[in-house]
Amino acid sequence: MTSNRKRRKDMSNNFELIDVTLRDGSNAVNYQFSVEDTENIVKGLEKGGIRWMEIGHGLGLGATERTAIKALHSDEEYIASARIAAKEMKIGCFFLHTIGDKSDIDKAIDCGLDFLRVGPNANMEEIRESGKYIEYAKSKGLIVHCCIRKAYAVTPDELARQAKVVQAYGTDAVIIMDSAGTLLPNQTKEYIYAMKDQMRGCTAMKVGYHAHDNLSLAVACSLAAVEAGADYIDSCLKGLGRSAGNAPTEILTAALKRIGYDKGDFLILQDIAEEYIGRKASESLESISLSFGYAGFHSAFYEMIEKAAKDYHLDPRALVLETCRRERLNLTEKMIGDVAKKMSGF
């Protein structure tokens, strides 16, 4: 990935950290955060200086009602408990157009939701389908972020074109989601630069970054995003999140402090992480997660990889690598099976 864009530093202090422990982290604890966990973590994060918090089911609003993956509590219970615990912190939830509907947004607003993060994959069809929910949430007075998942599956310029479409729906920010933890710091900057170039002249439109830690680069990439001018950076206590996890909030705030950004008290955040996350952060950078990061493979497809690898007696890591040479955005069981069959010589 190369570019002739002029490298530039944005050393303003206007960006915000958004802690997503209680949403992305719920993937790592089988969606079993309690309302007590929610209250304690929200209070602790706010004490530590964090001003934005994403909570709820890892798959977003409506997932407990409409999928087989049940969270311990309802969306309304999570939002209400966070709202009670928070003094000034902004509380948000995730939303997938394939799961949630407008009634979920209405119920969340009634419970005190401040912002909604709508998450299409990086293709125009999904972005346009998500647009009606962005417009609806904006009409209801919410701050809205469009979190483009699997952003690495398209070039920086193509992602910027997608963001231009999103802009027309009225979103307040576009979040670049490195869902597989595959981007390097210099590549992260290229995505931020492309987005900023596309949005030049639109001061209301902000850009954010959501890293995963498959290559142990989530903090480095987040710092690169800040240097390139990102307005929002996502993180989780102890890095607790899907697959290899995310940038650890307590480590990221310490690193930011080293380069002149005061975004929280990392000592308080470290204490909160130890007390309320502790052993919950059990997912580590195992060999298969490393393969995900190297190849740009989203862990949601892994069950299909496991099955095909077992059927054709293959190393699942090798199957991940070969599959991603062909496709990274929309994998199907048939596609993976065909790759496995060819690899095995059947």
C-alpha positions in Angstrom: 0.0 0.0 0.0 1.7 3.2 -1.2 0.7 6.8 -1.5 2.1 10.1 -2.5 0.0 11.9 0.1 2.0 14.4 2.1 2.7 13.1 5.6 1.5 15.5 8.2 1.1 15.6 12.0 -2.0 16.8 13.7 -0.9 17.6 17.2 -4.3 19.0 18.4 -5.7 17.6 21.6 -9.3 17.4 20.4 -9.6 13.7 19.9 -11.6 11.5 22.3 -11.0 8.0 23.6 -14.1 5.7 23.4 -13.9 2.7 25.7 -15.7 -0.3 24.3 -14.9 -2.8 27.0 -18.6 -3.5 27.7 -19.5 -4.0 24.0 -16.5 -5.5 22.1 -15.3 -7.0 25.4 -18.6 -8.8 25.8 -17.6 -11.0 22.8 -14.8 -12.3 24.9 -16.9 -13.1 28.0 -19.7 -14.9 26.1 -21.9 -11.7 26.4 -22.2 -12.3 30.2 -21.4 -8.9 31.7 -23.9 -8.2 34.5 -25.6 -4.9 35.2 -23.3 -4.7 38.3 -20.3 -5.1 36.1 -21.7 -2.3 33.9 -22.2 0.1 36.7 -18.8 -0.6 38.3 -16.9 -0.3 35.0 -18.7 2.9 33.9 -18.0 4.5 37.3 -14.4 3.5 37.2 -13.8 4.6 33.7 -15.4 8.0 34.4 -13.2 8.4 37.5 -10.2 7.6 35.3 -11.1 10.4 32.9 -12.8 8.5 30.1 -15.8 10.5 28.6 -17.3 8.1 26.1 -18.4 4.5 26.6 -19.9 1.9 24.3 -21.9 -0.8 26.0 -24.3 -3.7 25.4 -24.4 -6.9 23.3 -21.3 -7.4 21.1 -23.5 -7.7 18.1 -25.5 -4.6 18.9 -29.0 -3.6 19.7 -31.6 -6.3 19.2 -29.1 -9.2 19.2 -30.4 -10.9 22.3 -34.0 -10.8 20.9 -33.1 -11.8 17.3 -30.1 -14.1 17.4 -29.2 -17.3 19.2 -26.5 -15.5 21.1 -28.1 -14.2 24.3 -26.6 -11.6 26.6 -27.1 -11.9 30.3 -29.4 -8.8 30.3 -31.5 -6.8 27.8 -30.3 -3.8 25.9 -32.6 -1.6 28.1 -31.1 -3.0 31.3 -27.6 -2.4 30.2 -28.3 1.2 29.1 -30.3 2.1 32.2 -27.6 0.8 34.5 -24.9 2.7 32.7 -27.0 5.8 32.7 -27.5 5.6 36.4 -23.8 5.1 37.0 -22.5 7.8 34.7 -22.4 11.4 35.7 -21.4 13.1 32.5 -20.1 10.3 30.4 -21.7 9.7 27.0 -23.2 6.2 26.6 -23.5 4.5 23.3 -24.4 1.2 21.6 -23.6 -0.7 18.5 -26.1 -1.4 15.7 -26.1 -3.8 12.8 -28.7 -3.3 10.1 -29.0 -7.0 9.6 -30.1 -7.5 13.3 -31.5 -4.3 14.8 -34.5 -2.2 13.8 -35.9 1.3 14.5 -37.8 0.1 17.5 -34.5 -0.9 19.1 -33.2 2.6 18.6 -36.4 4.1 20.1 -36.2 1.9 23.2 -32.5 2.8 23.6 -33.2 6.5 23.5 -35.9 6.1 26.1 -33.3 4.6 28.4 -30.9 7.5 27.9 -28.7 6.6 25.0 -26.4 9.4 23.8 -24.8 8.0 20.6 -25.3 5.1 18.2 -22.6 3.3 16.2 -24.0 1.8 13.0 -21.7 -0.9 11.6 -21.9 -1.8 7.9 -19.1 -3.8 6.2 -16.9 -2.0 3.8 -19.1 -2.3 0.7 -21.5 0.2 -0.8 -24.6 -2.1 -0.6 -24.3 -2.4 3.1 -23.5 1.2 3.6 -26.6 2.3 1.7 -28.7 -0.2 3.6 -27.4 1.2 6.8 -28.0 4.8 5.7 -31.7 4.7 6.7 -30.8 3.9 10.2 -28.2 6.6 10.4 -30.8 9.1 9.2 -33.4 7.8 11.6 -31.0 8.0 14.6 -30.0 11.5 13.6 -33.6 12.6 13.4 -34.1 11.4 16.9 -31.3 13.6 18.2 -28.5 11.0 18.6 -24.8 11.4 17.8 -24.2 8.8 15.1 -21.0 7.1 14.1 -20.7 4.9 11.0 -18.2 2.2 11.9 -17.1 0.6 8.7 -16.1 -3.0 9.5 -13.3 -4.9 7.7 -12.0 -1.6 6.4 -8.8 -3.3 5.3 -10.7 -5.2 2.6 -10.7 -2.1 0.4 -8.1 0.5 -0.4 -7.8 3.7 1.5 -9.2 5.6 -1.5 -12.2 3.3 -1.9 -13.0 3.5 1.9 -12.9 7.3 1.6 -15.4 7.1 -1.3 -17.6 5.0 0.9 -17.3 7.6 3.7 -18.4 10.3 1.3 -21.6 8.3 0.7 -22.0 8.0 4.5 -21.6 11.7 4.9 -24.8 12.3 2.9 -26.8 10.4 5.5 -25.7 12.9 8.2 -23.4 10.8 10.2 -21.2 12.7 12.7 -18.2 10.4 12.3 -16.8 7.5 10.3 -14.8 5.0 12.3 -12.2 2.9 10.4 -12.5 -0.6 11.9 -9.5 -2.9 11.5 -11.6 -5.9 12.5 -8.8 -8.4 11.9 -6.0 -6.4 13.4 -4.1 -6.6 10.1 -3.0 -3.0 9.5 0.4 -1.7 10.2 1.0 1.8 11.7 1.9 3.3 8.3 -1.1 1.8 6.7 -3.3 3.1 9.4 -2.1 6.6 8.6 -2.9 6.1 4.9 -6.6 5.3 5.8 -6.8 8.3 8.0 -5.2 10.6 5.5 -7.5 9.4 2.7 -10.5 9.9 4.8 -9.4 13.4 5.8 -8.6 14.3 2.2 -12.1 13.2 1.1 -13.8 15.2 3.9 -11.7 18.3 3.4 -14.0 21.3 3.8 -16.5 19.4 6.0 -15.5 20.4 9.5 -18.4 18.6 11.1 -17.4 15.2 9.8 -15.0 13.4 12.1 -12.8 10.2 11.6 -12.1 7.5 14.2 -10.1 4.3 14.5 -10.8 1.0 16.0 -7.8 -1.4 16.3 -7.5 -5.1 17.0 -4.4 -6.6 18.5 -3.7 -9.7 16.3 -0.2 -8.4 15.4 0.3 -6.8 18.9 0.1 -3.4 17.1 -3.2 -2.1 18.4 -1.5 0.6 20.6 1.1 1.5 17.9 -1.6 1.8 15.2 -3.8 3.9 17.5 -0.9 6.3 18.2 -0.4 6.5 14.4 -4.0 7.3 13.9 -3.8 10.1 16.5 -0.7 11.5 14.7 -2.6 11.4 11.4 -5.4 13.4 12.8 -8.0 10.9 14.1 -10.8 12.4 16.1 -11.9 9.2 18.0 -9.8 6.2 19.2 -11.4 3.0 20.5 -9.9 0.9 23.3 -10.8 -1.7 26.0 -9.6 -2.3 29.5 -6.9 -4.9 29.4 -7.5 -5.1 25.7 -10.6 -7.3 26.3 -12.3 -7.8 23.0 -13.2 -10.2 20.2 -10.4 -12.4 18.8 -7.0 -11.0 20.0 -8.7 -8.0 21.6 -8.2 -4.3 21.2 -5.9 -1.5 22.3 -5.8 -1.7 26.2 -7.2 1.6 27.5 -4.8 1.8 30.5 -1.8 1.2 28.2 -3.0 3.6 25.5 -3.6 6.4 28.0 -0.1 5.9 29.4 1.5 5.9 25.9 -0.5 9.0 25.0 0.7 10.7 28.2 4.3 10.1 27.1 3.7 12.1 23.9 1.8 14.9 25.5 -1.8 13.9 25.5 -3.7 13.7 28.8 -6.6 11.4 28.1 -7.1 9.8 31.4 -5.3 8.7 34.6 -3.7 5.5 33.6 -3.1 4.5 37.2 -6.8 4.6 38.0 -7.6 2.9 34.8 -5.1 0.1 35.5 -6.7 -0.4 38.9 -10.2 -0.6 37.4 -8.9 -3.1 34.8 -7.4 -5.3 37.4 -10.4 -5.2 39.7 -13.2 -5.6 37.2 -11.7 -7.3 34.2 -8.8 -9.3 35.7 -9.1 -12.9 34.5 -11.9 -12.1 32.2 -9.2 -11.1 29.7 -8.4 -14.7 29.0 -8.1 -14.5 25.2 -4.5 -14.1 24.1 -2.5 -13.8 20.9 -2.6 -17.5 20.1 -1.1 -18.8 16.8 -4.5 -18.7 15.0 -5.2 -15.1 16.0 -1.8 -14.2 14.6 -2.8 -15.8 11.3 -6.0 -13.7 11.3 -4.0 -10.5 11.7 -1.4 -11.5 9.0 -4.0 -12.5 6.5 -6.8 -9.9 7.3 -9.2 -12.6 8.4 -12.3 -11.8 10.5 -12.8 -14.3 13.4 -16.6 -14.5 12.6 -15.7 -16.8 9.7 -13.6 -19.2 11.8 -16.2 -21.9 12.4 -16.3 -22.5 8.6 -12.5 -22.7 8.5 -12.4 -25.2 11.4 -14.9 -27.4 9.6 -13.2 -27.3 6.3 -9.8 -27.9 7.8 -11.1 -30.9 9.7 -12.8 -32.3 6.6 -9.7 -32.0 4.4 -7.1 -32.7 7.1 -5.5 -29.2 6.8 -3.8 -26.8 9.2 -6.5 -24.2 9.8 -3.8 -21.5 9.8 -2.7 -22.4 6.3 -6.4 -22.5 5.2 -6.9 -19.0 6.6 -3.9 -17.6 4.7 -4.9 -19.2 1.4 -8.6 -18.2 1.7 -7.6 -14.6 2.3 -5.5 -14.5 -0.8 -8.8 -14.8 -2.7 -11.3 -12.9 -0.5 -11.4 -11.1 2.8 -14.8 -9.4 3.0 -17.6 -11.9 2.2 -16.5 -15.4 2.9 -18.9 -18.3 2.4 -18.8 -22.0 3.4 -18.6 -23.0 -0.3 -15.7 -20.7 -1.0 -13.7 -21.9 1.9 -14.6 -25.5 1.1 -13.4 -25.1 -2.5 -10.1 -23.6 -1.3 -9.7 -26.5 1.2 -10.4 -29.1 -1.5 -7.9 -27.6 -3.9 -5.2 -27.4 -1.1 -5.8 -31.0 -0.2 -5.5 -32.3 -3.7 -8.9 -34.0 -3.7 
